[in-house]
Amino acid sequence: MKKIITFFLLVAAVKLSYAQPPAGPAAPGNIYGDTVNADGTTPLADLTNQLSKKDTVATKITGKVLASCPKKGCWMDVELADKSKMFVKFKDYAFFVPTDIVGKTIVLEGIAFNKVTSVAELQHYAKDAKKSKAEIDAIKEPQKQVRFLADGVLVVK
């Protein structure tokens, strides 16, 4: 009997510790992860220029969220100056953002870098984004992406 109770307590603990998106809307002034302020941001055009010269840049930027993981807010796509997308994940998978963050302007602080993303990973994120099977199956080539590993996110508007 003790083993059964211990098993159910362990299952309950694991289920409760499974990360979920923050409760409530992504309102201006909300911070997720480390504390971030809007002072001293790098223009997106400068970020693109810096990443053409080196692979990794520690920076703080402002951008508009184009998409977010609808399951639990574990990644985002943010618009770059040339209207392309930058894929954002969160440092150590330690925090998520509300799933309604799409369309909001945010400040990100962390590390931007270039990465070639595998077909399997691209298909995984397409599945997360609830793309159709045809769209997922159409992903056949790795893709060079600008990525961002965020320490913190501030919702601006």
BAFI-3210 file (N, C-alpha, C; in Angstrom, 3 decimals, decimal comma, padded with zeros to 6 digits):
// residues 157
n [1|2|3|4|5|6|7|8|9|10|11|12|13|14|15|16|17|18|19|20|21|22|23|24|25|26|27|28|29|30|31|32|33|34|35|36|37|38|39|40|41|42|43|44|45|46|47|48|49|50|51|52|53|54|55|56|57|58|59|60|61|62|63|64|65|66|67|68|69|70|71|72|73|74|75|76|77|78|79|80|81|82|83|84|85|86|87|88|89|90|91|92|93|94|95|96|97|98|99|100|101|102|103|104|105|106|107|108|109|110|111|112|113|114|115|116|117|118|119|120|121|122|123|124|125|126|127|128|129|130|131|132|133|134|135|136|137|138|139|140|141|142|143|144|145|146|147|148|149|150|151|152|153|154|155|156|157]
n.u [000,823|001,968|003,776|002,100|000,829|003,091|003,893|001,699|001,909|004,377|003,820|001,898|003,501|005,330|003,567|002,575|004,909|005,438|006,090|004,100|002,361|002,512|-000,088|-002,797|-003,015|-000,581|000,428|001,286|004,311|004,630|007,003|008,956|010,992|014,369|014,829|014,133|014,628|013,522|015,562|018,385|018,278|019,245|019,003|017,079|018,081|020,798|021,434|021,151|023,215|025,445|025,355|026,080|028,751|029,753|029,146|027,725|025,994|025,711|022,936|020,297|017,082|014,225|011,151|008,466|006,151|005,504|004,584|003,839|004,465|001,623|000,961|002,272|003,701|006,478|008,297|008,995|008,373|009,938|009,733|012,183|014,234|014,283|011,894|011,970|011,951|012,935|013,852|012,956|013,973|013,933|016,209|017,703|015,274|013,716|011,575|008,403|006,261|003,077|000,519|-000,915|000,724|001,309|001,538|002,208|004,506|007,782|010,617|013,656|016,269|019,417|021,149|021,885|022,172|023,456|022,131|022,023|019,217|017,961|016,041|014,377|014,049|012,841|010,453|009,395|008,830|006,986|004,933|004,325|003,269|000,898|000,663|-000,441|-000,385|000,562|002,032|004,011|005,243|006,286|008,606|011,799|014,453|017,323|017,489|018,913|018,886|018,214|018,634|017,552|018,426|016,775|017,230|015,443|012,163|010,318|007,149|006,126|004,127]
n.v [-001,197|001,240|001,618|002,083|004,481|006,131|006,039|007,356|009,874|010,669|010,759|012,816|014,954|015,210|015,874|018,346|019,845|020,133|022,410|025,246|027,785|031,230|032,438|034,567|037,565|038,856|041,628|045,137|046,050|043,690|041,254|038,515|035,879|036,936|040,257|042,958|046,042|048,803|050,463|051,382|049,718|047,819|048,795|046,877|046,682|047,129|044,857|042,805|043,579|043,290|040,517|039,654|039,919|038,547|035,454|035,352|037,523|039,418|041,122|043,634|043,980|045,438|044,270|042,970|040,450|037,750|035,132|032,476|029,627|027,736|025,860|026,128|028,526|028,375|029,172|031,827|033,712|036,527|039,613|040,764|043,564|043,397|042,226|039,494|036,482|035,976|033,378|032,690|031,388|030,414|031,015|028,236|026,965|027,973|029,676|030,676|032,404|034,139|032,701|034,502|036,475|037,125|039,601|041,606|044,183|043,761|043,717|042,116|040,543|039,112|036,583|036,747|034,789|033,030|030,144|026,930|025,206|021,988|019,716|018,001|019,436|021,785|020,681|019,781|022,227|023,270|021,443|021,975|024,514|023,902|023,417|022,195|018,716|018,503|020,911|020,461|018,142|019,274|020,489|020,132|020,831|021,893|025,000|028,228|030,297|033,241|033,228|033,600|033,562|034,129|035,872|037,344|038,815|041,673|043,035|045,593|046,980]
n.w [000,000|000,781|-001,291|-003,462|-002,729|-002,544|-005,225|-006,521|-005,333|-006,330|-009,094|-009,060|-008,166|-010,303|-012,379|-011,441|-011,494|-014,145|-016,615|-017,308|-019,253|-018,145|-015,996|-016,933|-019,017|-021,434|-020,451|-020,846|-019,252|-017,873|-016,862|-017,813|-016,809|-016,220|-014,817|-016,930|-018,609|-020,671|-021,509|-023,494|-025,811|-028,725|-032,105|-034,443|-037,071|-036,663|-035,194|-037,103|-038,828|-037,090|-036,672|-039,164|-039,121|-036,901|-035,156|-032,717|-030,519|-027,638|-026,455|-026,266|-027,422|-029,136|-030,325|-032,417|-031,644|-033,677|-033,672|-031,372|-029,320|-029,208|-027,326|-024,762|-024,632|-025,047|-026,985|-029,373|-032,373|-033,597|-035,270|-037,529|-038,705|-041,513|-042,054|-041,827|-039,762|-036,368|-034,313|-031,015|-027,942|-024,459|-021,841|-020,359|-020,371|-018,410|-018,055|-019,422|-021,781|-021,813|-023,857|-025,344|-026,289|-028,882|-031,378|-029,642|-028,577|-027,539|-025,263|-025,457|-023,711|-024,018|-025,844|-029,227|-032,157|-035,053|-036,613|-038,098|-038,627|-038,148|-040,249|-038,786|-036,373|-037,324|-038,281|-035,880|-034,516|-036,305|-035,981|-033,274|-033,674|-034,766|-037,508|-040,710|-041,757|-044,363|-044,624|-042,715|-043,762|-046,046|-045,324|-046,062|-046,147|-044,253|-042,415|-042,357|-039,601|-037,659|-034,279|-030,868|-027,539|-024,792|-021,747|-020,356|-020,733|-021,542|-021,707|-023,748|-025,257]
ca.u [000,000|002,860|004,356|001,070|000,674|004,318|003,836|000,746|002,478|005,434|003,145|001,304|004,590|005,832|002,530|002,536|006,144|005,481|005,986|002,914|002,488|002,059|-001,505|-003,123|-002,582|000,722|000,102|002,446|004,966|004,916|008,347|009,076|012,407|015,141|014,364|014,538|014,013|013,530|016,680|019,594|018,080|019,944|018,076|017,087|018,971|022,163|021,604|021,372|024,556|026,410|025,362|026,746|030,190|030,106|028,074|026,982|025,986|024,933|022,235|018,926|016,374|012,775|010,556|007,054|005,966|004,701|003,989|004,295|004,017|000,266|000,798|002,658|004,494|007,889|009,111|008,332|008,972|009,944|010,024|013,438|014,130|014,013|010,604|012,148|011,649|013,977|013,281|013,350|013,738|014,189|017,400|017,548|013,866|013,340|010,331|007,628|005,473|001,665|000,278|-001,543|001,746|001,380|001,117|002,723|005,875|008,521|012,058|014,359|017,677|020,044|022,170|021,440|023,174|023,051|022,093|021,392|018,243|017,726|014,694|013,608|013,691|011,870|009,181|008,891|008,231|005,789|003,905|003,927|002,479|-000,335|000,648|-001,046|000,554|001,170|003,036|005,115|005,921|006,955|009,909|012,745|015,818|017,694|017,319|019,725|017,998|018,683|018,031|017,766|018,250|016,401|017,319|014,224|011,252|009,464|006,079|006,105|002,752]
ca.v [000,000|002,396|001,793|002,666|005,883|006,813|006,166|008,397|011,161|010,985|011,153|014,130|015,936|015,402|016,595|019,733|020,542|020,307|023,847|025,752|029,219|032,061|032,770|035,948|038,095|039,506|043,047|046,031|046,114|042,352|040,734|037,064|035,574|037,955|041,633|043,648|047,356|049,200|051,369|050,912|048,636|047,882|048,742|045,582|046,738|046,974|043,454|042,063|043,945|042,669|039,071|039,356|039,971|037,516|034,479|035,520|038,897|039,682|042,344|043,889|044,491|045,588|043,706|042,573|038,998|037,283|033,835|031,884|028,249|027,778|024,879|026,636|029,743|028,013|029,828|032,917|034,296|037,985|040,223|041,513|044,791|043,082|041,524|038,057|036,093|035,500|032,376|032,991|030,421|031,015|030,459|027,079|026,528|028,323|030,441|030,761|033,626|033,826|032,349|035,631|037,503|037,414|040,952|042,553|044,669|043,291|043,905|040,870|040,664|037,799|036,333|036,474|034,010|032,362|028,696|026,124|024,371|020,725|019,432|017,421|020,497|022,648|019,966|019,778|023,527|023,390|020,651|022,782|025,645|023,315|023,462|020,999|017,641|018,855|021,943|019,822|017,254|020,091|020,923|019,131|021,346|022,683|026,431|029,143|031,187|034,054|032,717|034,426|032,887|035,248|035,805|037,964|039,438|042,733|043,429|047,053|047,347]
ca.w [000,000|000,832|-002,626|-004,324|-002,323|-002,958|-006,683|-006,882|-004,917|-007,290|-010,341|-008,829|-008,105|-011,666|-013,135|-010,974|-011,841|-015,587|-016,866|-017,986|-019,514|-017,032|-015,970|-017,247|-020,311|-021,565|-020,334|-020,796|-017,956|-017,363|-017,121|-017,710|-016,689|-015,502|-014,931|-018,158|-018,811|-022,081|-021,772|-024,169|-026,778|-030,006|-033,238|-035,122|-038,239|-036,152|-034,826|-038,345|-039,277|-036,176|-036,899|-040,432|-038,841|-035,939|-034,984|-031,471|-030,022|-026,430|-026,806|-025,826|-028,593|-029,105|-031,524|-032,399|-031,644|-034,804|-033,337|-030,116|-029,140|-028,660|-026,249|-023,449|-024,693|-024,844|-028,006|-030,098|-033,567|-033,493|-036,571|-037,676|-039,490|-042,922|-042,029|-041,611|-038,390|-035,468|-033,412|-029,640|-026,869|-023,164|-021,204|-019,479|-020,370|-017,045|-018,031|-020,652|-021,903|-022,073|-025,264|-026,043|-026,504|-030,322|-031,721|-028,650|-028,703|-026,367|-025,162|-025,157|-023,358|-024,071|-026,856|-030,593|-032,880|-036,285|-036,459|-039,131|-037,928|-038,850|-040,739|-037,680|-035,433|-037,997|-038,298|-034,501|-034,223|-037,151|-035,305|-032,113|-034,161|-035,306|-038,970|-041,302|-042,084|-045,653|-044,366|-041,993|-044,706|-047,065|-044,792|-046,565|-046,106|-043,070|-042,662|-041,559|-038,863|-036,548|-033,049|-029,691|-026,263|-023,930|-020,288|-019,856|-021,700|-021,022|-022,623|-023,828|-025,651]
c.u [000,869|003,469|003,363|000,899|001,898|004,328|002,905|001,236|003,574|004,834|002,543|002,373|005,145|004,833|002,472|003,775|006,291|005,181|004,752|003,128|002,008|000,562|-001,692|-002,572|-001,177|000,485|001,370|002,975|005,272|006,307|008,324|010,563|013,102|014,565|014,978|013,887|014,198|014,693|017,795|019,411|018,848|018,905|018,199|018,000|020,429|022,436|021,898|022,773|025,625|026,507|025,945|028,265|030,643|028,886|027,199|027,123|025,129|024,276|020,892|018,220|014,887|012,234|009,105|006,970|005,017|003,972|004,575|003,771|002,628|000,041|001,096|003,549|005,984|008,815|008,289|009,072|008,830|010,395|011,335|013,218|013,787|012,725|010,745|011,890|012,901|013,289|013,840|012,991|014,198|015,273|017,051|016,115|013,221|012,033|009,682|006,910|004,012|001,442|-000,397|-000,553|001,888|000,792|001,641|004,140|006,584|009,967|012,643|015,780|018,264|021,087|021,507|022,554|022,579|023,091|021,481|020,516|017,907|016,270|013,829|013,159|012,662|010,492|008,554|008,197|006,996|004,629|003,400|002,983|001,181|-000,468|000,034|000,033|001,270|002,268|004,255|005,926|006,689|008,317|010,917|014,208|016,093|017,625|018,251|018,785|018,789|017,909|018,334|017,499|018,032|016,594|016,035|013,456|010,408|008,409|005,985|004,712|002,138]
c.v [001,264|002,676|002,454|004,147|006,692|007,041|007,302|009,785|011,608|011,448|012,544|015,219|016,235|016,206|018,063|020,516|020,759|021,761|024,193|027,230|030,013|032,341|034,238|036,397|038,693|041,013|043,897|046,146|044,748|041,912|039,235|036,727|036,649|039,350|042,307|045,024|047,748|050,120|050,667|049,757|048,899|047,878|047,400|045,566|046,566|045,530|042,612|042,322|043,278|041,161|038,693|039,318|038,931|036,646|034,717|036,950|038,957|041,045|042,462|044,550|044,647|045,033|043,337|041,058|038,616|035,978|033,363|030,460|028,263|026,794|025,481|027,867|029,517|028,540|030,935|033,162|035,803|038,546|041,000|042,724|044,523|042,279|040,002|037,766|035,652|034,558|032,591|031,825|031,076|030,254|029,364|026,563|026,876|029,102|030,380|032,103|033,242|033,570|033,487|036,764|037,902|038,801|042,015|042,988|044,336|043,765|042,573|041,194|039,263|037,731|036,006|035,721|033,427|030,858|028,070|025,115|023,150|020,591|018,903|018,503|021,448|021,991|019,932|021,106|023,776|022,609|021,391|023,906|025,201|023,511|022,161|019,963|017,950|019,904|021,351|018,942|018,022|020,603|019,838|019,547|022,034|024,167|027,234|030,160|032,079|033,542|033,685|033,574|033,976|034,932|036,346|038,642|040,471|043,054|044,948|047,551|046,271]
c.w [000,000|-000,536|-003,567|-004,000|-002,750|-004,466|-007,096|-006,456|-005,878|-008,611|-010,191|-008,807|-009,489|-012,480|-012,731|-011,372|-013,338|-015,916|-017,693|-018,294|-018,307|-017,130|-016,317|-018,580|-020,257|-021,599|-020,330|-019,367|-017,362|-017,783|-016,894|-017,729|-015,870|-015,740|-016,150|-018,140|-020,267|-022,449|-022,543|-025,137|-028,066|-031,129|-033,979|-036,346|-037,811|-035,762|-036,056|-038,882|-038,408|-036,420|-038,258|-040,238|-037,828|-035,645|-033,762|-030,974|-028,754|-026,612|-026,103|-027,000|-028,301|-030,404|-031,319|-032,503|-032,776|-034,498|-032,011|-030,046|-028,512|-027,517|-024,889|-023,486|-024,541|-025,934|-028,650|-031,406|-033,423|-034,832|-036,518|-038,578|-040,961|-043,101|-041,972|-040,132|-037,645|-034,482|-032,010|-028,728|-025,576|-022,419|-020,200|-019,400|-019,031|-016,955|-019,395|-020,667|-022,123|-023,568|-026,034|-026,344|-027,982|-030,595|-030,768|-029,020|-027,398|-026,408|-024,732|-024,754|-023,342|-025,173|-028,188|-031,303|-034,149|-036,059|-037,697|-038,401|-038,775|-039,289|-039,589|-036,692|-036,043|-038,023|-036,904|-034,176|-035,086|-036,529|-034,068|-032,525|-034,830|-036,811|-039,488|-041,603|-043,397|-045,470|-043,661|-042,933|-045,780|-046,596|-045,124|-046,441|-044,772|-043,416|-041,769|-040,924|-037,926|-035,336|-031,915|-028,470|-025,229|-022,453|-019,667|-020,969|-020,975|-022,072|-022,580|-024,181|-026,488]
res [m|k|k|i|i|t|f|f|l|l|v|a|a|v|k|l|s|y|a|q|p|p|a|g|p|a|a|p|g|n|i|y|g|d|t|v|n|a|d|g|t|t|p|l|a|d|l|t|n|q|l|s|k|k|d|t|v|a|t|k|i|t|g|k|v|l|a|s|c|p|k|k|g|c|w|m|d|v|e|l|a|d|k|s|k|m|f|v|k|f|k|d|y|a|f|f|v|p|t|d|i|v|g|k|t|i|v|l|e|g|i|a|f|n|k|v|t|s|v|a|e|l|q|h|y|a|k|d|a|k|k|s|k|a|e|i|d|a|i|k|e|p|q|k|q|v|r|f|l|a|d|g|v|l|v|v|k]
***
